[in-house]
Amino acid sequence: MATSRLRWAGRLDMYRKIPTDLMEGSRRGSAFSYIAAFVMLMLFFLETKSYFSKTIVSDLALDVSDQDKIRVNFNITMMDLKCEYAVVDVVSVLGTEQNVTAHVNKWHVDAEGIRQRFQGRNRAQHDIELYDSSVTDSIEDLHENGIDAISLDEETFRLAIEQNEYVFVDFYANWCSHCRDLAPTWETLAEVMAIAAEHIADENQHKYTQEEYDHASKVELPVVIAKIDCVLHERFCMQQGIRAYPTLRLFVDGKRWQAGDYMKDRTVVSMVDYLREIEDYHKGELLKSDDPLKLASAEKAMKKRMGIEDGEDLDDEERAWADRVKRRKKRLHHSWVDEDHPGCQLSGHLMLDRVPGNFHIQARSAHHDIVPHMTNASHEVHLLTMGDPGAHRLIQTGRVFVPNEVKSKIDPMSGNVYINDNLHEAYHHYLKVIPTSIDGLKFGKREQVAYQIIQSSQLAYYDENVVPEAKFIFDLSPVAVSYRKKSRRWYDYITSVMAIVGGTFTVIGMMESSIRAVVSRKRNR
């Protein structure tokens, strides 16, 4: 029994040898052998290279993140919006946050787009007194003894600033609630300044307090207190760059005061002290100034107040300087003034709910009513990404490999500029946010998630009474994408190598046999 089993095992031989004497060589067989060897070597090299390289494989799955917040990193420049008015609001289906102040910084940008000074963190706007609570009379009661705050139009405004050294103007609108609250205070300021300038104090008729009069009496030169209704004179207010109501603006020697509009408490005492400080500073600057243009402008203003006509008692040089001043003033009121159109760069990050919503940048003030048609929401996006900024840096620097089409969607809006050419319009950006897991994207042992953004920007149109805003609307995809590196198993490689050797040998052998059979048949004929 054992002998028969050994005899059967000896019969199993898959590699039987043919005697060399029975084998016949040929040139054709030799050529095909070289071809087979070359093909085997080439396929072996390619297969080995493929084995040691790794491929990127994408998978789709439902997003199962346990985080309730998502971070938005942004760096956006509003091209024609003051930092004092620029606020960031967040809106989602879970609630609304107005004027977000945490982790948001502001930088002033001049008319040429150059970042100037650090405005500070986006703190909540400081509270100021919007009107003088000590003024208890209504505007109608104050008008019984006459109107002291002079109403101006475009023509009378030009005459007022030419004939008076100091003109303090309230640009207002009759629909503005802050303007209506300020009206009695402004009228009282005009009355106390007029009485103090004449050094008359009638105990029975004035509507101001003794403290207000004492402060006003310290102002040596008269200040014209005026007001302009921007509803009636809309075009002129647009030329003056009025963006919010009320705007309290001081004009000195026919020019807007260099330090900007009045932004302090709107009480009579505070405004009078402000005028006195400006007057003291201005007089000191004139006394130590060597600029003949400034001196000529001051002399001209003085002569107008004294009733001296232009050209009287002036030599040729003084007359030339006076003409130059006149031309400069004319250009000032009829040309675009870059200083009136500053921008604001906002940068930082927001923590948003992982639900559909939006964040937007708009003009708003707790102390003013914003003029909708003067709000320009043109902006440039320097950076807008989702998630941890460290993950974004790893991807951009190439320390983590991702396909190029994914890399371009991490920050698709970088460098884009959105200009509004007309009034009552602004760009809205729709962002589809896709959570993306990338193999190797981690800090230490902490895995990071990147976010691809598919964006579409559309121009939105607003009603005339609505303030335009730069809006970024986001929606998280419920499906997450993951990218992972895939490498081959060692036994796959061995199998492929054996298939290459055996398959190449067999296929080339079949080709050689077929050619030999055809040639032999032709010879036999």
C-alpha positions as CSV (number, residue, x, y, z in Angstrom):
1,M,0.0,0.0,0.0
2,A,2.8,2.4,1.0
3,T,4.7,1.4,-2.2
4,S,1.8,2.3,-4.4
5,R,1.4,5.7,-2.8
6,L,5.1,6.5,-3.3
7,R,4.7,5.4,-6.9
8,W,1.8,7.8,-7.4
9,A,3.6,10.7,-5.8
10,G,6.6,10.1,-8.1
11,R,4.3,10.5,-11.1
12,L,3.5,14.2,-10.1
13,D,6.0,16.3,-11.9
14,M,5.0,19.6,-13.5
15,Y,8.5,20.4,-14.6
16,R,9.4,17.4,-16.8
17,K,12.6,18.0,-18.9
18,I,13.0,17.5,-22.6
19,P,16.3,16.3,-23.7
20,T,18.4,18.9,-25.3
21,D,18.9,16.7,-28.4
22,L,15.2,16.8,-29.1
23,M,15.1,20.6,-28.9
24,E,15.5,22.7,-32.1
25,G,16.6,26.4,-32.0
26,S,15.9,29.1,-34.6
27,R,16.6,32.7,-35.3
28,R,13.0,33.5,-35.1
29,G,12.7,31.9,-31.6
30,S,15.8,33.8,-30.5
31,A,14.2,37.2,-31.6
32,F,11.0,36.4,-29.8
33,S,13.0,35.5,-26.7
34,Y,14.6,38.9,-26.6
35,I,11.2,40.5,-27.1
36,A,9.8,38.5,-24.3
37,A,12.7,39.4,-22.0
38,F,12.4,43.1,-22.8
39,V,8.6,43.1,-22.2
40,M,9.1,41.2,-18.9
41,L,11.7,43.7,-17.6
42,M,9.6,46.7,-18.6
43,L,6.4,45.4,-17.0
44,F,8.4,44.4,-13.9
45,F,9.8,47.9,-13.5
46,L,6.4,49.6,-13.9
47,E,4.8,47.2,-11.5
48,T,7.5,47.8,-8.9
49,K,7.1,51.5,-9.3
50,S,3.4,51.3,-8.8
51,Y,3.8,49.1,-5.8
52,F,6.0,51.7,-4.0
53,S,3.9,54.7,-4.9
54,K,0.7,55.6,-3.1
55,T,-2.6,56.7,-4.6
56,I,-5.3,59.1,-3.2
57,V,-8.7,57.6,-2.8
58,S,-11.8,59.6,-2.0
59,D,-14.7,58.3,0.0
60,L,-18.2,59.8,0.7
61,A,-20.0,59.5,4.0
62,L,-22.5,61.3,6.1
63,D,-20.9,64.0,8.3
64,V,-20.9,62.8,11.9
65,S,-19.0,65.6,13.5
66,D,-19.8,66.2,17.2
67,Q,-18.6,69.9,17.1
68,D,-21.4,72.5,17.5
69,K,-19.4,75.4,16.1
70,I,-17.4,76.0,12.9
71,R,-14.6,78.6,12.7
72,V,-14.6,81.2,9.8
73,N,-11.3,83.0,9.2
74,F,-11.6,86.2,7.2
75,N,-9.6,89.2,6.0
76,I,-11.8,91.7,4.1
77,T,-11.3,95.3,3.1
78,M,-14.4,97.5,2.7
79,M,-13.2,100.0,0.2
80,D,-15.5,102.9,1.0
81,L,-16.7,102.4,4.6
82,K,-15.3,104.1,7.7
83,C,-14.2,101.8,10.5
84,E,-16.4,103.8,12.9
85,Y,-19.5,102.5,11.0
86,A,-18.3,99.0,10.0
87,V,-19.9,96.2,12.0
88,V,-20.0,92.4,11.6
89,D,-23.3,90.6,12.2
90,V,-23.9,86.9,12.4
91,V,-27.3,85.4,11.6
92,S,-28.3,81.7,11.7
93,V,-31.5,79.7,12.2
94,L,-30.5,79.5,15.9
95,G,-30.3,83.2,16.5
96,T,-28.7,86.5,15.7
97,E,-25.5,88.2,17.0
98,Q,-25.1,91.9,16.1
99,N,-21.8,93.8,16.0
100,V,-19.6,90.8,16.9
101,T,-16.6,92.1,18.8
102,A,-14.6,89.1,19.8
103,H,-11.5,88.2,17.7
104,V,-12.2,91.0,15.1
105,N,-9.7,93.7,14.4
106,K,-10.0,96.8,12.3
107,W,-7.4,98.8,10.3
108,H,-8.0,102.2,8.7
109,V,-7.3,102.2,4.9
110,D,-6.7,105.4,3.0
111,A,-8.2,106.3,-0.4
112,E,-5.3,104.6,-2.2
113,G,-5.9,101.3,-0.4
114,I,-2.9,101.6,1.9
115,R,-3.4,100.4,5.4
116,Q,-2.7,103.2,7.8
117,R,-3.2,102.7,11.5
118,F,-4.6,100.1,13.9
119,Q,-8.2,101.0,14.8
120,G,-8.3,98.4,17.5
121,R,-10.4,95.4,18.2
122,N,-14.0,95.6,17.1
123,R,-15.3,96.8,20.4
124,A,-18.9,97.7,20.8
125,Q,-19.5,101.3,19.8
126,H,-19.0,103.6,22.8
127,D,-22.1,105.2,24.3
128,I,-22.4,108.9,24.0
129,E,-25.1,111.3,25.1
130,L,-27.3,111.7,22.0
131,Y,-28.9,114.9,23.2
132,D,-28.8,117.3,26.2
133,S,-31.2,116.1,28.8
134,S,-31.1,119.5,30.5
135,V,-32.8,121.1,27.6
136,T,-36.4,120.4,28.4
137,D,-38.2,122.8,26.0
138,S,-39.5,121.5,22.7
139,I,-38.2,122.8,19.4
140,E,-41.5,124.7,19.0
141,D,-41.0,126.5,22.3
142,L,-37.4,127.4,21.4
143,H,-38.6,128.9,18.1
144,E,-41.0,131.3,19.8
145,N,-38.3,133.8,20.4
146,G,-36.9,133.3,16.9
147,I,-34.8,130.6,15.1
148,D,-31.1,130.9,16.0
149,A,-29.8,127.8,14.1
150,I,-29.6,129.1,10.5
151,S,-31.0,126.9,7.8
152,L,-28.7,126.8,4.8
153,D,-28.9,125.6,1.2
154,E,-26.0,125.1,-1.2
155,E,-25.7,128.8,-2.1
156,T,-26.0,130.2,1.4
157,F,-23.7,127.5,2.8
158,R,-21.0,128.7,0.4
159,L,-21.5,132.3,1.5
160,A,-21.5,131.3,5.2
161,I,-18.2,129.6,5.1
162,E,-16.6,132.4,3.0
163,Q,-17.8,135.2,5.3
164,N,-17.3,133.4,8.7
165,E,-14.2,131.9,10.1
166,Y,-16.1,129.2,12.1
167,V,-19.3,127.5,10.9
168,F,-20.7,124.5,12.8
169,V,-23.2,122.6,10.6
170,D,-25.8,119.9,11.5
171,F,-26.5,117.8,8.4
172,Y,-29.9,116.1,9.3
173,A,-32.9,114.5,7.9
174,N,-36.5,115.0,9.1
175,W,-37.2,111.3,9.3
176,C,-34.1,110.6,11.5
177,S,-35.1,109.9,15.1
178,H,-31.6,110.9,16.4
179,C,-31.9,114.2,14.5
180,R,-35.3,115.0,16.0
181,D,-33.9,114.3,19.5
182,L,-31.0,116.6,18.8
183,A,-33.0,119.5,17.4
184,P,-33.7,121.3,20.7
185,T,-30.1,120.9,21.9
186,W,-28.8,122.3,18.6
187,E,-31.2,125.3,18.8
188,T,-30.1,125.9,22.4
189,L,-26.4,125.8,21.3
190,A,-27.1,128.3,18.5
191,E,-28.9,130.6,21.0
192,V,-26.2,130.5,23.7
193,M,-23.4,131.0,21.1
194,A,-25.2,134.0,19.6
195,I,-25.9,135.6,23.0
196,A,-22.3,134.9,24.2
197,A,-20.9,136.5,21.1
198,E,-22.9,139.7,21.7
199,H,-22.1,139.6,25.5
200,I,-25.8,139.9,26.3
201,A,-27.5,137.8,29.0
202,D,-31.2,138.3,29.5
203,E,-32.3,136.4,32.6
204,N,-35.9,136.3,31.5
205,Q,-35.7,135.2,27.9
206,H,-32.8,132.8,27.4
207,K,-33.4,129.0,27.3
208,Y,-30.0,127.9,28.5
209,T,-28.3,127.3,31.8
210,Q,-25.7,129.5,33.5
211,E,-23.1,126.8,33.1
212,E,-23.7,126.7,29.3
213,Y,-23.4,130.4,29.1
214,D,-20.2,130.4,31.1
215,H,-18.6,127.9,28.7
216,A,-19.8,129.8,25.6
217,S,-18.4,133.1,26.8
218,K,-14.9,131.6,26.7
219,V,-15.2,131.3,22.9
220,E,-13.6,134.6,21.7
221,L,-14.7,134.6,18.0
222,P,-18.4,134.0,17.0
223,V,-19.3,130.5,15.6
224,V,-22.2,130.3,13.2
225,I,-24.5,127.4,14.2
226,A,-26.3,126.2,11.1
227,K,-28.2,123.2,9.8
228,I,-28.9,121.7,6.4
229,D,-31.9,119.5,5.6
230,C,-30.4,116.6,3.5
231,V,-33.9,115.5,2.4
232,L,-34.4,118.9,0.6
233,H,-30.8,119.2,-0.5
234,E,-29.9,115.6,-1.2
235,R,-27.4,116.2,-4.0
236,F,-25.5,118.8,-1.9
237,C,-25.2,116.4,1.0
238,M,-23.9,113.7,-1.3
239,Q,-21.2,116.1,-2.5
240,Q,-20.3,116.7,1.1
241,G,-20.0,112.9,1.7
242,I,-22.7,112.7,4.4
243,R,-23.2,109.1,5.2
244,A,-25.1,109.2,8.5
245,Y,-27.5,111.5,10.3
246,P,-27.0,113.6,12.2
247,T,-23.5,114.6,11.0
248,L,-22.0,117.5,13.0
249,R,-19.2,119.1,10.9
250,L,-17.1,122.1,11.7
251,F,-15.8,124.4,8.9
252,V,-12.8,126.6,9.6
253,D,-11.7,129.2,7.0
254,G,-14.0,127.7,4.5
255,K,-12.7,124.1,4.8
256,R,-13.8,121.1,6.7
257,W,-11.9,120.8,10.0
258,Q,-9.0,118.4,9.5
259,A,-9.7,116.2,12.6
260,G,-13.0,115.1,11.2
261,D,-16.6,115.3,12.3
262,Y,-17.7,115.8,15.9
263,M,-18.2,112.4,17.6
264,K,-18.4,113.3,21.3
265,D,-21.4,113.9,23.6
266,R,-24.1,115.9,22.0
267,T,-24.6,118.3,24.9
268,V,-24.4,122.0,24.8
269,V,-21.4,122.1,27.2
270,S,-19.5,119.4,25.4
271,M,-20.0,121.0,22.0
272,V,-19.0,124.5,23.3
273,D,-15.9,123.1,24.8
274,Y,-15.1,121.4,21.5
275,L,-15.4,124.7,19.7
276,R,-13.2,126.5,22.2
277,E,-10.5,123.9,21.8
278,I,-10.6,124.1,18.0
279,E,-10.4,127.9,18.2
280,D,-7.4,127.9,20.5
281,Y,-5.6,125.3,18.4
282,H,-6.4,127.1,15.1
283,K,-5.2,130.5,16.4
284,G,-2.0,128.9,17.6
285,E,-1.3,127.3,14.3
286,L,-1.9,130.6,12.4
287,L,0.5,132.5,14.7
288,K,3.4,130.1,14.2
289,S,2.6,129.3,10.5
290,D,5.0,130.5,7.8
291,D,2.7,129.3,5.0
292,P,1.6,132.5,3.0
293,L,-1.5,130.6,1.7
294,K,-2.8,130.1,5.3
295,L,-2.0,133.7,6.2
296,A,-3.7,135.0,3.1
297,S,-6.8,132.9,3.7
298,A,-7.0,134.1,7.3
299,E,-6.6,137.7,6.2
300,K,-9.3,137.3,3.6
301,A,-11.7,135.9,6.1
302,M,-11.0,138.7,8.5
303,K,-11.6,141.4,5.8
304,K,-14.9,139.9,4.8
305,R,-16.1,139.9,8.4
306,M,-15.0,143.6,8.6
307,G,-16.8,144.5,5.3
308,I,-13.7,145.1,3.3
309,E,-14.1,144.1,-0.4
310,D,-11.6,141.8,-2.1
311,G,-8.8,143.7,-3.6
312,E,-9.0,146.8,-1.4
313,D,-5.7,147.7,0.4
314,L,-4.1,144.7,-1.2
315,D,-0.9,144.8,-3.3
316,D,-0.5,142.6,-6.4
317,E,1.1,139.7,-4.5
318,E,-1.7,139.6,-1.9
319,R,-4.3,139.8,-4.6
320,A,-2.7,136.8,-6.3
321,W,-2.8,134.8,-3.1
322,A,-6.4,135.7,-2.6
323,D,-7.3,134.6,-6.1
324,R,-5.5,131.3,-5.5
325,V,-7.4,130.7,-2.3
326,K,-10.7,131.4,-4.1
327,R,-9.9,128.9,-6.8
328,R,-8.9,126.2,-4.2
329,K,-12.2,126.7,-2.4
330,K,-14.1,126.4,-5.6
331,R,-12.4,123.1,-6.4
332,L,-13.0,121.9,-2.9
333,H,-16.8,122.0,-3.2
334,H,-17.1,120.6,-6.7
335,S,-14.7,117.7,-6.9
336,W,-14.2,114.3,-5.4
337,V,-12.2,114.5,-2.2
338,D,-10.3,111.2,-1.5
339,E,-10.1,111.9,2.2
340,D,-13.9,111.6,2.4
341,H,-13.8,108.0,1.2
342,P,-11.6,106.0,3.5
343,G,-11.9,102.2,3.8
344,C,-11.6,99.7,6.6
345,Q,-9.8,96.4,6.7
346,L,-11.5,93.8,9.0
347,S,-9.7,90.6,9.9
348,G,-10.1,87.9,12.5
349,H,-12.4,84.9,12.9
350,L,-15.9,84.0,13.9
351,M,-17.3,81.0,15.6
352,L,-20.5,80.1,13.8
353,D,-23.2,77.5,14.5
354,R,-23.1,74.4,12.3
355,V,-26.4,75.3,10.8
356,P,-27.3,77.4,7.7
357,G,-26.8,81.1,8.2
358,N,-24.8,84.1,7.2
359,F,-22.5,86.8,8.4
360,H,-22.4,90.2,6.8
361,I,-20.5,93.5,7.0
362,Q,-22.6,96.7,6.9
363,A,-22.7,100.3,8.1
364,R,-24.5,100.9,11.4
365,S,-24.1,103.3,14.3
366,A,-25.8,103.5,17.6
367,H,-25.6,107.3,17.4
368,H,-26.6,107.9,13.7
369,D,-29.1,106.9,11.1
370,I,-27.1,105.7,8.1
371,V,-27.9,107.2,4.7
372,P,-28.7,104.2,2.5
373,H,-27.8,105.8,-0.8
374,M,-24.4,106.9,0.5
375,T,-23.4,103.4,1.6
376,N,-20.9,101.7,-0.7
377,A,-20.4,98.0,0.1
378,S,-17.6,97.4,-2.4
379,H,-15.1,95.1,-0.9
380,E,-12.0,92.9,-1.5
381,V,-11.6,89.4,0.0
382,H,-8.0,88.8,1.0
383,L,-8.8,85.6,2.9
384,L,-11.9,83.5,3.6
385,T,-11.5,80.0,4.9
386,M,-13.3,77.6,7.2
387,G,-11.8,75.5,10.0
388,D,-8.5,75.7,11.8
389,P,-6.0,78.1,10.1
390,G,-3.2,75.6,10.9
391,A,-4.8,73.0,8.6
392,H,-5.1,75.6,5.9
393,R,-1.3,76.4,6.2
394,L,-0.4,72.7,6.0
395,I,-2.3,72.3,2.8
396,Q,-1.1,75.5,1.1
397,T,2.6,74.7,2.0
398,G,2.3,71.2,0.5
399,R,3.1,69.4,3.8
400,V,0.0,67.4,3.3
401,F,-0.7,66.1,-0.2
402,V,-4.2,66.8,-1.6
403,P,-5.3,66.9,-5.3
404,N,-5.0,70.3,-6.9
405,E,-8.8,70.6,-7.4
406,V,-9.2,70.3,-3.7
407,K,-6.5,72.7,-2.8
408,S,-8.0,75.4,-5.0
409,K,-11.4,75.1,-3.2
410,I,-10.0,75.6,0.3
411,D,-9.7,79.4,-0.3
412,P,-11.5,80.1,-3.6
413,M,-12.3,83.8,-3.0
414,S,-8.8,84.9,-2.1
415,G,-7.9,88.1,-4.0
416,N,-11.4,88.6,-5.5
417,V,-12.6,92.2,-5.7
418,Y,-16.3,93.0,-5.8
419,I,-17.1,96.6,-7.0
420,N,-20.6,98.2,-6.8
421,D,-21.0,100.5,-9.8
422,N,-24.5,101.8,-8.8
423,L,-26.4,102.9,-5.7
424,H,-28.6,100.5,-3.7
425,E,-26.7,97.3,-4.6
426,A,-24.2,94.9,-3.0
427,Y,-22.7,91.5,-3.7
428,H,-24.0,88.5,-1.8
429,H,-21.8,85.4,-1.7
430,Y,-23.3,81.9,-1.4
431,L,-20.9,79.4,0.1
432,K,-21.5,75.6,0.1
433,V,-19.2,74.2,2.7
434,I,-18.0,70.6,2.4
435,P,-16.3,69.0,5.4
436,T,-13.1,67.2,4.2
437,S,-10.9,64.7,6.0
438,I,-7.4,64.3,4.7
439,D,-5.1,61.5,5.6
440,G,-2.1,63.0,7.5
441,L,-3.8,66.3,8.3
442,K,-3.2,66.5,12.1
443,F,-1.3,68.3,14.8
444,G,0.3,65.7,17.0
445,K,-2.4,63.1,17.6
446,R,-5.3,65.6,17.0
447,E,-7.0,65.1,13.7
448,Q,-7.9,68.2,11.7
449,V,-10.8,68.7,9.3
450,A,-10.5,71.0,6.3
451,Y,-13.4,72.6,4.5
452,Q,-13.9,72.9,0.8
453,I,-15.9,75.9,-0.4
454,I,-18.0,76.1,-3.5
455,Q,-18.9,79.7,-3.9
456,S,-21.2,81.7,-6.2
457,S,-21.5,85.5,-6.0
458,Q,-24.6,87.5,-7.2
459,L,-25.3,91.2,-7.2
460,A,-28.3,92.0,-4.9
461,Y,-30.5,95.1,-5.2
462,Y,-31.9,96.9,-2.3
463,D,-34.9,99.2,-1.6
464,E,-34.0,102.9,-1.3
465,N,-34.6,102.8,2.5
466,V,-32.4,99.7,3.2
467,V,-28.7,99.9,3.9
468,P,-26.7,97.6,1.5
469,E,-24.4,95.0,3.1
470,A,-21.7,92.6,2.0
471,K,-23.3,89.3,2.9
472,F,-21.7,85.8,3.1
473,I,-24.3,83.1,3.2
474,F,-23.1,79.6,4.2
475,D,-24.6,76.1,4.2
476,L,-22.8,73.0,5.4
477,S,-23.1,69.9,3.3
478,P,-24.4,66.8,5.2
479,V,-22.1,64.7,3.2
480,A,-18.4,64.7,4.1
481,V,-15.5,63.8,1.8
482,S,-12.4,62.0,3.0
483,Y,-9.1,61.6,1.1
484,R,-6.8,58.7,2.1
485,K,-3.6,57.2,0.8
486,K,-3.9,53.7,-0.5
487,S,-1.0,51.3,-0.9
488,R,-0.9,47.7,-2.4
489,R,-0.4,44.5,-0.4
490,W,2.8,42.6,-0.8
491,Y,1.0,39.5,-2.1
492,D,-0.7,41.6,-4.8
493,Y,2.7,42.6,-6.0
494,I,4.1,39.0,-6.0
495,T,1.0,37.8,-7.9
496,S,1.4,40.6,-10.5
497,V,5.1,39.8,-11.0
498,M,4.3,36.1,-11.5
499,A,1.5,37.0,-13.9
500,I,3.8,39.2,-15.9
501,V,6.5,36.5,-16.2
502,G,4.1,33.6,-17.0
503,G,1.7,35.7,-19.1
504,T,4.5,37.3,-21.2
505,F,6.2,33.9,-21.8
506,T,2.9,32.3,-22.8
507,V,1.7,35.0,-25.1
508,I,5.0,35.4,-26.8
509,G,5.2,31.6,-27.2
510,M,1.8,31.5,-28.8
511,M,2.8,34.2,-31.2
512,E,5.9,32.3,-32.2
513,S,4.0,29.0,-32.6
514,S,1.4,30.7,-34.8
515,I,4.1,32.2,-37.0
516,R,6.0,28.9,-37.3
517,A,2.9,27.0,-38.3
518,V,2.0,29.5,-41.0
519,V,5.6,29.5,-42.4
520,S,5.7,25.6,-42.3
521,R,2.5,25.3,-44.2
522,K,3.7,27.6,-46.9
523,R,6.9,25.6,-47.3
524,N,5.0,22.3,-47.6
525,R,3.1,23.6,-50.5
